[in-house]
Amino acid sequence: MTQLQTQPNNRLLSLDFLRGLTMVLLTLESTLIIEHLHAAVDGSWTAHILGQFEHHPWHGLHFWDLVQPVFMFVAGTALAFSMKKRRQQMTWMQSFVKILKRCFWLFFWGVLDYAVRKEGLSFELWDVLTQLSFTTLVAFLIMDFPIIVQIIVSFLCLLIPELLYRYSHIPGFDQPFTDQHNFGNYVDLLLMHKVNNGGWVAINCISTSAHTIWGVLAGKILLSSKTSSEKMKYLLVSSGILLLLGFGLDWTGITPIIKRIATSAFVLASGGYCILFLAICYWWIDIKKHQRHLLFFTIFGMNSIFIYLFFEIVGDHWFTGYILFINRGLFGFVNFPHVPTEIIGSLVVFALEAGIMYFLYRKKIFFKI
């Protein structure tokens, strides 16, 4: 189950920062501030920038499409660090049982996140935690194998869905990269008796397992006895190769970059960005020692599971709406303009959630699954 832990020592600050930055972005998005800012800048050039904070509708890549890959990649990197310490304290089987419990609770909370709807209870497998429960288990099971084996498995995770999408000729679902008519939609129909209107599919967990596997490999590089310059070289070269492969597949028309069905081109390109982001953070924070003003992001990064579940379950269904209603009522007394009122309301929601995170940090309460 969910456990409370005290703050561990000797953390990799760049890892905490990257995870924290990801959670800050997700938290801000949950306050509806992007939606409210769109209303303020509609029709201006700024609207194009804000468009990067929304998922691409289908074929293409926006900045926001990289948030989930980073989340799953960082989970792999953190797994490499935690397992190194854990192996000194328990056997492989004990570690395996612990990982199984963790994956069970990730799956449970992921399903619960989508379970409660106005129409009633629902069974859906599209949540990032549900996907992470699968990718974490895959990454753990192969993390003691030679690096080349892990790399091969990660590419098999890309190849298997690619072949299924292209060569499963199921009537109505035989268009590999077409929304609502692909193999992933068919599997969802079998598993959940429904197809996601947004084009998301549950079998994304297969191809995105590569993100978590690559996160583990990146963590092993950072944990190795190599010099800092050697570690940077490995990270940057790996990033460059993945970016070249991902965008190459897309530009040549072989496989399009589509986040909603996690095509091989998307996973490769986004994986390259994940490694690049980690390399930049590692160079700036851990090598160059620019470690001031990181506390805000560290606070979010060290309680990532809690804040994700809070804004997805409590925030989405109650907290955010309640605070926005209060804010509208108070500003309504003085006839304050609607759009600025909504923006201020979102900022108030974020400030309150940040306050909760700071309280947990001060009390040394860290929620772990």
N, C-alpha and C positions, 0 to 999 in steps of 0.2 A: 504494500500500500504506500500511499504518500508518506514520506518521512520528513522530520525536521532535523537538520544537521547544523552544526556550528561551522563557522567559516574556516575553510582549509587554508593552509599556508603555501607559500612558494608557487602561486598561480602564474600562468603565462598571461601577462597583462594584455597582450595583443589579442589573445583568444577571448578574454572576457570583454574587451572593447568591441570586437567584431560581433560577438553574440549580443552584447548590450545594444549596439547600434541597430541591429536587426530588430530587436524587441521594441526599441523606441519608435522605429518606423511603423511597426505593426500596431503599436499602441496608439500612435497619432492617427493612423488610418481608421482605427476602430472608433475614434471620437467623431468621425464624419467631417473632419476639418478639410479634407481634400474636396469633398462634395460642396462644402460651404464656400471654399475659396474659388471653386469653379464658377459659382454664381456671381462672385465679385469681379472676376476677370474675364467673363464670357465675351468672346469676340476679339480679345486682344492677343498679342503675341505671347503673353504669359500663359495663356491657356494651353499652348503647345508644350510648354515646360511641365505644367501640371498633368498633362496627358501621360507623361512618363511615370506618373505615380498611380497609374491604372494598368491592369493587365491588357496586353494586346488582344484585340478581338479574335484573332486567329493566327494568320501567318505573319510572323514578325517578332520582334523582341523589344520590349520596353524595360526600363530600369526596374519597374515593380515586379517584373517576371523573374528577377534574380533573387528576390527576398526569400522565397521558400527554398530554392537550392542552397543558399547560404545557410539557412536554418538547419537543413539536413546535413550539409557538409561540415559545419561546425560541430554538430552532434557527433559525427565520426571522429573529428579531431579530439574532442573532449573524451570520447571513448578510449582512444589510444592512451591518453594521459591517465585516466582513471584505472585502466586495466594494468598499466605498468605498476602502479601502487598496489592494486588488488592482488596481483600475482605473488607479491611478497607475503600476503596474509592468508590466502586461501588457495585451494586446488582449482584446477580447470573446471571440474564438475560443479564445485560450489559457485564459481563465477558464472557458469552456464545457467544454473538454477536462478541466480540473482538476475541475470539478463532476461531469462524467460519471464520472471515476475515483472520486471520493468516493461517488457514488451506487452505483457497482458494489460497492465495498467495504462500504457500509452494507447492501446487498442480500445480499451474500455472508455477512457475519457474522450477519445476521438469520435467514437460512436455516439456517446452521450451528447457531445457538442452539437450534433445534427439531429438528435433524437426528438427534441421537443419542438413541435410546430403548432401554430394556431389551429391547424386542422386535426391535430392529434399526434400520437407518437409515430416516429419514422425511423427506418433502418437504412442508413446511408454510410458509405465507405470512402467519402471524398475528402475527409479532413486530413490535414497534414500530420496530426499525431497518429492517426490510423496507418498512414503510409510509413511514418517513421518507425512504427512497431515492427513492420516487415523489414525495412532497410537496415535497422539496427541489428536484428537477428542475423541477417545475411552477412553483414560486415563482421560481426563477432565470430561467426562460425569459420570464417576463412582468415582471420587476422593473424593467426600463427603460421600460416602457410608462407612459402617464399613470396617475395614481392611480385615476381613475374606471374605466379599463379593468381594472386589477387588482381593484378591488372587484367589477366585473361578473363577471369570471372566477371570483372566489371564490364568488359566489352561484350561478353556473352549476355549480360543483362540488357545491353542495348540491342544486340542482334536478334534475340528471341522475339521481343515484341515487334521489331521491324519485319521479320519474316511472317509473323502472325497477321499483322496489318496488311501486308502485301498479298499473301497467298491463301488466306482463309476466305474462300468464295461462298459467303453466306448471303442468300438473297436479302436485299435491303441493307446489308451491312458489308458490302464488298467494295466500298470506295475508301481506300486506306487513309487518305488525309482529308476527308470531307466531314464536316461537322454533322453529327446525328446519323451518319451512315457508315461508320467505321467499326472495326472489330472490337475496340474498347467499349463502344456503345452497346454492342451485342452482349458482351460479358456482363455489363451492368444490368442489362435486361434480365439475364439469367440469375444474377446474384441478388438484385434488389427489386426486380420487376418494374424498373423505371429507368429513364435516360435523363441525364442532367441537361437542363435547358442551356446551360452555359458551355457545354461541350467537355466538361471535366470527366475523367474516367478513373475507375478504381485501379486498373492495372498499371497506372503510372508508377505504382510502387516497385514494379519490376525494373524498369529502366532507371528510375531515380535512385535505386540501390547503388548505382555507380557513384552518385554524389557522396553517400556516406562512406563507401569503400575508399574513395579518393581522399575523404577527410581523414580516415584512419591512417592512410599512407602519408599524408602531409604531417599528421601528428607524429608519426614515427621518425620522419625526417627531422622535425624540430627536437625530438627527444634524443636523437643520435649524438654521437661524439664528434660529428663533423663541425668544422668551423662555421661561423656565421655566414661568411661569404659563400662557402660551399652549399649551405642550406638554401641561401637565396638563389644560387644558381640552379639547384634542383627544382625549386618552386617555380621560378620564372620560365625555365625551359619546359616544364610540364604544362604550365599555363599556356605558353605559346603554341605547343603542339595541339592541345585540346581546342583552343580558339581557332586555329587554322583548320583542323578537321571539321569542327562544327559549322563554321561559316563557309568552308569549302563545299560541304555537302549541300548547303542551302544555295549558294551562288551558282553551282553547277546544275542545279535542278534535280539532283539525285534524291535528296530528302529535305523537305522544308523544315524550317525552325517553327515549331508549334508547341507552345508551353502547355496548352490545355490537354494534350494527349502525350506530352513528354516524348516527342520524337527523338531519335538518336542524335540528330543535328542539334536540337535544343539542349539535350543533356550535355553534349560535348562542349558547346559554346558556353553555356551557363557554368559548367564545371571549370572551364578555363578562367572565367571571371572570378569564381569562388577562390581558386588558388591564387589568382592575382591579388585579390583583396586581402587575403591572409598574408601574402608576401609583403605587401605595402605596409600593413599594420605592424607586422613583425619587424620590418626594417625601421620604421619610424618610432615605434614604442619600445621594443626590446633591444634593438641594436643601438639606435641613436639616443635612447633614453629620454624621449619626450613623453614623460609620464605624468605631467601635471594636468589637472582638469579632466581626469578620466573617471573620477568617482561617480559622476552622474550615470555614465554608461555602464560602469561596473555594477552598480546597484541593480540595474535592469538585467544585466547579463547573468548575475548570480542567482536570480529567481525567475528564470525565463519560463519554466513550466507554469509557475503560479500566475504570472502576469498574462500569459497566453490564455489559460483557462478562465481567468478573471474577466478579461475583456470579451472573450468569446461567449461565455455562458452568462455570467452576472451582468457584464457591461452591455452586451447585445440585447439581452432580454429585459433589463431593468435599469441599471445604474445610469448609462448614458442618456437614455430617454428621460429619466426622472430629473437629472440635473439640467438638461436642456429645457425641459418644461418650466422648471423654477426660474431659470435664466430669462426665458422669454417673458414670463410673468412680471419679473422685477423690472426689466427694461421696457416692458409695455406700459408701465405707469408713466414714463416720461417720453413716450412715443419715439423711442430710439429706433433708427433704421433697422430693417429686418436682417439684411445680410451681415452687417457688423455684429448684430446681436448673436447670430448663429455662430460666427467665428469666435467671438468671445466665449460663448457657451462651450464650444469644443475645447478651447484652451483651458477653461475651468475644469472640465472633465479630466483632461490630461494632467493638470496640476494636482488634482485630488488623487489620481492613480499614482503619480510620482510620489506623492506624500505617503501613500500606503507602502510603496516600495522602500522609501527611506526609513519608515518606521520599522519594517521587517529587518532592514539592514542594521539599524542601530541596536535592535534587540537580538541580533545574530540569529535570526530565524531564516532558514533557507529550505525551501520545499524541494525535495528530490523524490523521484519515482524509482 
